[in-house]
Amino acid sequence: MAKDIQAINELVSRESAFVEEITAEVGKVIVGQKALLERLLIALLSNGHMLLEGVPGLAKTLMVSTLAQVLRVDFQRIQFTPDLLPADLVGTLVFNQKTGEFTPKKGPIFTNLVLADEVNRAPAKVQSAMLEAMQERQVTIGDHTYPLDDPFLVMATQNPIEQEGTYPLPEAQVDRFMLKVKVTYPSKDEERQIIDRMTSEQPIEVRKLIRPEDIVRARDVVNTVYVDEKIREYILDIIFATRQPKEYGLDDLTGLIEYGASPRASIYLTMVSKAHAFLRRRGYVTPEDVKAVGMDVLRHRVIVTYEAEAEEIAPEDVVQRIFDHVEVP
């Protein structure tokens, strides 16, 4: 087993060499936001999707478009509005007068990286069409089903400060997002760099470093990352503590959790912990990997009660208490 782990370690170390290059190249354009870039790479390597919450102007679109250039993949930004239709997203059939037949016209969802901007502004039918494409990785137009490109990543954004005229995503649909990341303001030093960089006349160009097939190959390597039985038990303890806090000595959380994390959370937490270890150029998962990504996997899956909301206890507070209390192997 030790030899196997050593072999995996060497493979991961070799295959993850591009990560530092990508970080440096994106860093030419984006100041700071290293955690966001890391989560984007984790989502790509884990074949999942991201939900992003942050005020406007934090370079979310610029981050995804720059990453798409570096990875040599296609990018589409879709602005979600109340009058958007499912056909505007996935495509529709167009009648050809010359042939007398209907031909498919594919929508913007047929790309590699999709930025679904202000996803909660679109009605339920549009949200459902997007989430179906995310889950099934295919789209049906008329009688034909078309597979989506690989890699395929949806990064959906929600604006936390303007809720008038929005259609909030139901909890069951939010559960389909692998990660929910909160983007904060840059520091004063970072913002000074942003001003200097964005107000200069010289355009910033980035190099195209890898290809889509390289991401797919790296994903196969991520799947080989070793997860010890004790780490698996640790992940299960964290998930079950969100459902049965009393059994884990978390009596103070009883009555604060309405619904705990679903089995999908166990799967996703294991997958993203592997991807996090890969980014650290390790062939095995440690408890630190689980803790590093745990909040982003669980913050939208733990639903608190009205009593918790009245006491201003957020899901993040509950998840943090669980991580602080559950014994680390």
C-alpha positions as CSV (number, residue, x, y, z in Angstrom):
1,M,0.0,0.0,0.0
2,A,2.9,2.4,0.8
3,K,4.4,1.8,-2.6
4,D,0.9,2.4,-4.2
5,I,0.6,5.8,-2.4
6,Q,4.1,6.7,-3.4
7,A,3.3,5.9,-7.1
8,I,0.1,8.0,-6.8
9,N,2.1,10.8,-5.2
10,E,4.6,10.8,-8.0
11,L,1.9,10.8,-10.6
12,V,0.0,13.6,-9.0
13,S,3.1,15.7,-8.5
14,R,3.9,15.3,-12.2
15,E,0.4,15.9,-13.6
16,S,-0.4,18.9,-11.3
17,A,2.6,20.9,-12.5
18,F,0.4,23.1,-14.6
19,V,-1.5,24.4,-11.6
20,E,1.2,26.9,-10.6
21,E,1.5,28.1,-14.2
22,I,-2.3,28.7,-14.5
23,T,-2.3,30.6,-11.1
24,A,0.6,32.8,-12.3
25,E,-1.0,33.5,-15.7
26,V,-4.4,34.4,-14.3
27,G,-2.6,36.5,-11.7
28,K,-1.4,38.8,-14.5
29,V,-5.0,40.0,-14.9
30,I,-6.7,39.2,-11.6
31,V,-5.4,40.7,-8.4
32,G,-6.0,38.5,-5.3
33,Q,-9.0,36.2,-5.5
34,K,-6.7,33.2,-5.2
35,A,-9.4,31.2,-3.2
36,L,-11.9,31.8,-6.0
37,L,-9.5,30.6,-8.7
38,E,-8.7,27.6,-6.6
39,R,-12.4,26.7,-6.2
40,L,-12.9,27.1,-10.0
41,L,-10.0,24.6,-10.6
42,I,-11.4,22.3,-8.0
43,A,-14.9,22.4,-9.6
44,L,-13.3,21.7,-13.1
45,L,-11.2,18.8,-11.7
46,S,-14.2,17.3,-9.8
47,N,-16.6,17.7,-12.7
48,G,-18.9,19.9,-10.7
49,H,-20.5,23.4,-10.7
50,M,-20.3,26.5,-8.5
51,L,-22.7,28.9,-7.0
52,L,-21.1,32.3,-6.3
53,E,-22.4,35.0,-4.0
54,G,-20.9,38.4,-4.0
55,V,-21.7,42.0,-4.8
56,P,-21.2,43.4,-8.3
57,G,-17.7,44.5,-9.4
58,L,-15.6,41.8,-7.9
59,A,-14.2,40.5,-11.2
60,K,-16.2,37.3,-11.4
61,T,-16.8,37.6,-15.1
62,L,-13.1,38.6,-15.7
63,M,-11.9,35.7,-13.7
64,V,-13.9,33.1,-15.7
65,S,-13.1,34.6,-19.1
66,T,-9.4,34.9,-18.3
67,L,-9.3,31.3,-17.1
68,A,-11.1,30.2,-20.3
69,Q,-8.3,31.9,-22.3
70,V,-5.6,30.2,-20.3
71,L,-7.3,26.8,-20.6
72,R,-8.1,27.2,-24.3
73,V,-11.8,26.5,-23.8
74,D,-14.9,28.3,-24.9
75,F,-16.7,30.8,-22.6
76,Q,-20.2,32.2,-22.6
77,R,-21.7,34.8,-20.2
78,I,-25.5,34.6,-19.9
79,Q,-27.3,37.5,-18.2
80,F,-30.4,36.0,-16.5
81,T,-33.5,38.3,-16.6
82,P,-37.2,37.9,-15.7
83,D,-38.2,37.7,-19.4
84,L,-35.6,35.0,-20.3
85,L,-37.0,31.8,-21.8
86,P,-35.6,28.2,-21.7
87,A,-35.1,28.4,-25.5
88,D,-32.8,31.4,-25.0
89,L,-30.6,29.2,-22.9
90,V,-30.6,25.7,-24.5
91,G,-31.7,26.5,-28.0
92,T,-34.8,25.8,-30.2
93,L,-36.0,24.4,-33.5
94,V,-36.0,26.9,-36.4
95,F,-38.1,26.4,-39.5
96,N,-36.1,26.3,-42.8
97,Q,-38.4,27.6,-45.6
98,K,-36.1,26.2,-48.3
99,T,-36.2,22.6,-47.1
100,G,-39.5,22.7,-45.2
101,E,-37.9,21.2,-42.2
102,F,-37.1,22.3,-38.6
103,T,-33.3,22.6,-37.9
104,P,-31.9,22.9,-34.4
105,K,-30.3,26.2,-33.3
106,K,-28.1,25.5,-30.2
107,G,-28.2,28.0,-27.4
108,P,-25.3,29.5,-25.4
109,I,-25.3,26.6,-22.9
110,F,-23.3,24.7,-25.5
111,T,-19.8,25.8,-24.4
112,N,-17.2,24.8,-21.8
113,L,-17.4,27.6,-19.2
114,V,-20.8,29.2,-18.5
115,L,-21.2,32.3,-16.3
116,A,-24.9,32.4,-15.4
117,D,-25.0,35.9,-14.1
118,E,-27.7,36.7,-11.4
119,V,-29.3,33.3,-11.9
120,N,-32.0,34.1,-9.3
121,R,-33.4,36.8,-11.7
122,A,-34.8,34.2,-14.1
123,P,-38.1,32.4,-13.6
124,A,-38.3,28.7,-12.4
125,K,-38.6,27.2,-16.0
126,V,-35.3,28.8,-17.0
127,Q,-33.5,27.7,-13.8
128,S,-34.9,24.2,-14.3
129,A,-33.6,24.0,-17.9
130,M,-30.1,25.1,-16.7
131,L,-30.0,22.7,-13.8
132,E,-31.1,19.8,-16.0
133,A,-28.2,20.6,-18.4
134,M,-25.9,20.7,-15.4
135,Q,-27.1,17.4,-14.0
136,E,-27.5,15.4,-17.2
137,R,-24.8,17.1,-19.2
138,Q,-27.1,17.0,-22.2
139,V,-29.9,19.0,-23.8
140,T,-33.0,17.9,-25.7
141,I,-34.1,20.1,-28.6
142,G,-37.2,18.7,-30.3
143,D,-36.8,14.9,-30.7
144,H,-33.0,14.9,-30.4
145,T,-30.7,14.9,-27.4
146,Y,-27.3,16.6,-27.7
147,P,-24.4,16.0,-25.3
148,L,-22.7,19.1,-23.9
149,D,-19.0,19.7,-24.3
150,D,-16.4,18.3,-21.9
151,P,-15.2,19.9,-19.7
152,F,-18.5,21.7,-18.8
153,L,-18.7,24.1,-15.8
154,V,-21.5,26.4,-14.8
155,M,-20.6,29.2,-12.4
156,A,-23.9,30.8,-11.3
157,T,-23.9,34.1,-9.4
158,Q,-26.4,35.5,-7.0
159,N,-26.5,39.2,-5.9
160,P,-27.0,39.3,-2.1
161,I,-27.9,43.0,-1.9
162,E,-30.8,43.3,-4.3
163,Q,-33.6,40.7,-3.9
164,E,-36.6,42.6,-5.4
165,G,-37.9,40.9,-8.5
166,T,-35.9,37.7,-8.0
167,Y,-36.9,34.1,-8.0
168,P,-34.7,32.4,-5.3
169,L,-33.3,29.0,-6.1
170,P,-35.2,26.2,-4.2
171,E,-33.0,24.4,-1.7
172,A,-33.4,21.1,-3.7
173,Q,-31.9,22.8,-6.8
174,V,-29.2,24.6,-4.9
175,D,-28.1,21.1,-3.7
176,R,-27.0,20.3,-7.3
177,F,-24.2,22.9,-7.1
178,M,-21.0,21.2,-5.8
179,L,-19.7,24.4,-4.2
180,K,-21.1,27.6,-2.9
181,V,-18.4,30.3,-2.6
182,K,-18.8,33.7,-1.1
183,V,-16.6,36.4,-2.7
184,T,-15.5,39.3,-0.5
185,Y,-14.0,42.7,-1.1
186,P,-10.2,42.9,-1.9
187,S,-7.8,44.4,0.7
188,K,-6.6,48.0,0.5
189,D,-3.2,46.9,-1.0
190,E,-5.0,44.7,-3.6
191,E,-7.4,47.4,-4.6
192,R,-4.4,49.8,-5.1
193,Q,-2.9,47.2,-7.5
194,I,-6.3,46.8,-9.3
195,I,-6.5,50.6,-9.8
196,D,-2.9,50.7,-11.2
197,R,-3.5,47.7,-13.5
198,M,-6.9,48.5,-14.8
199,T,-6.2,52.2,-15.5
200,S,-3.0,51.6,-17.5
201,E,-3.2,51.9,-21.3
202,Q,-1.1,48.7,-21.9
203,P,-3.3,45.7,-22.6
204,I,-2.7,42.5,-20.5
205,E,-2.3,39.4,-22.6
206,V,-2.3,35.8,-21.2
207,R,-0.8,32.7,-22.6
208,K,-2.8,29.7,-23.6
209,L,-1.2,27.0,-21.4
210,I,-3.3,23.8,-21.7
211,R,-6.1,22.2,-23.7
212,P,-9.5,20.7,-22.7
213,E,-8.2,17.2,-23.0
214,D,-5.5,18.0,-20.5
215,I,-8.2,18.9,-17.9
216,V,-10.0,15.6,-18.6
217,R,-6.7,13.7,-18.2
218,A,-6.0,15.5,-14.9
219,R,-9.5,14.6,-13.7
220,D,-8.7,10.9,-14.2
221,V,-5.6,11.5,-12.0
222,V,-7.6,13.2,-9.3
223,N,-9.9,10.1,-9.1
224,T,-6.8,8.0,-8.2
225,V,-5.9,10.2,-5.2
226,Y,-5.9,8.0,-2.1
227,V,-8.5,8.4,0.6
228,D,-7.8,6.5,3.8
229,E,-10.7,4.7,5.7
230,K,-10.2,7.1,8.6
231,I,-10.7,10.1,6.3
232,R,-13.8,8.5,4.9
233,E,-15.2,8.0,8.4
234,Y,-14.3,11.6,9.3
235,I,-16.3,12.8,6.3
236,L,-19.2,10.6,7.3
237,D,-19.1,11.9,10.9
238,I,-19.2,15.5,9.6
239,I,-22.2,14.8,7.4
240,F,-24.1,12.8,10.0
241,A,-23.4,15.5,12.6
242,T,-25.5,17.8,10.4
243,R,-28.4,15.4,10.6
244,Q,-28.1,14.0,14.2
245,P,-26.1,16.6,16.1
246,K,-27.1,15.1,19.5
247,E,-25.4,11.8,18.8
248,Y,-22.1,13.7,18.3
249,G,-22.4,15.7,21.5
250,L,-23.6,18.8,19.8
251,D,-26.6,19.4,22.0
252,D,-26.4,23.1,21.4
253,L,-27.3,22.6,17.7
254,T,-30.5,20.6,18.5
255,G,-33.4,22.7,17.3
256,L,-31.2,24.8,15.1
257,I,-30.9,22.5,12.1
258,E,-34.1,21.9,10.0
259,Y,-32.4,19.7,7.4
260,G,-28.9,18.2,7.3
261,A,-26.7,17.6,4.4
262,S,-27.8,15.1,1.7
263,P,-25.8,12.0,0.6
264,R,-24.7,14.1,-2.3
265,A,-22.7,16.1,0.2
266,S,-20.7,13.0,1.2
267,I,-19.9,12.3,-2.4
268,Y,-18.9,15.9,-3.2
269,L,-16.9,16.4,0.0
270,T,-14.8,13.3,-0.9
271,M,-14.4,14.4,-4.5
272,V,-13.4,18.0,-3.8
273,S,-11.0,16.9,-1.0
274,K,-9.2,14.8,-3.6
275,A,-9.1,17.8,-6.0
276,H,-7.7,20.0,-3.2
277,A,-5.0,17.4,-2.4
278,F,-4.2,17.4,-6.2
279,L,-3.8,21.2,-6.2
280,R,-1.4,20.8,-3.3
281,R,0.5,18.2,-5.4
282,R,-0.3,15.3,-3.0
283,G,-1.5,11.9,-3.9
284,Y,-3.5,11.4,-0.6
285,V,-6.2,13.3,1.3
286,T,-5.6,14.8,4.8
287,P,-8.1,16.1,7.3
288,E,-6.8,19.6,6.3
289,D,-8.1,19.1,2.8
290,V,-11.5,18.2,4.1
291,K,-11.6,21.2,6.4
292,A,-10.4,23.6,3.6
293,V,-13.2,22.8,1.3
294,G,-15.9,21.6,3.8
295,M,-17.5,25.0,4.3
296,D,-18.0,25.5,0.5
297,V,-19.6,22.1,0.1
298,L,-21.9,22.4,3.2
299,R,-22.9,26.0,3.6
300,H,-25.8,25.7,1.1
301,R,-26.8,22.2,2.2
302,V,-27.4,22.8,5.9
303,I,-30.8,24.5,6.3
304,V,-31.4,26.1,9.7
305,T,-34.7,26.5,11.6
306,Y,-36.6,29.7,12.1
307,E,-35.3,29.7,15.7
308,A,-31.8,29.8,14.4
309,E,-32.6,32.6,12.0
310,A,-34.2,34.6,14.9
311,E,-31.0,34.2,16.9
312,E,-29.0,35.3,13.7
313,I,-27.3,31.9,13.5
314,A,-26.3,31.3,9.8
315,P,-25.6,27.9,8.3
316,E,-21.9,28.8,8.3
317,D,-22.0,29.1,12.1
318,V,-23.5,25.6,12.4
319,V,-21.0,24.1,10.0
320,Q,-18.1,25.7,11.7
321,R,-19.3,24.4,15.1
322,I,-19.4,20.9,13.6
323,F,-15.9,21.1,12.2
324,D,-14.6,22.4,15.5
325,H,-16.3,19.6,17.5
326,V,-16.0,16.4,15.3
327,E,-12.8,14.6,16.2
328,V,-10.1,14.7,13.6
329,P,-8.4,11.4,12.8
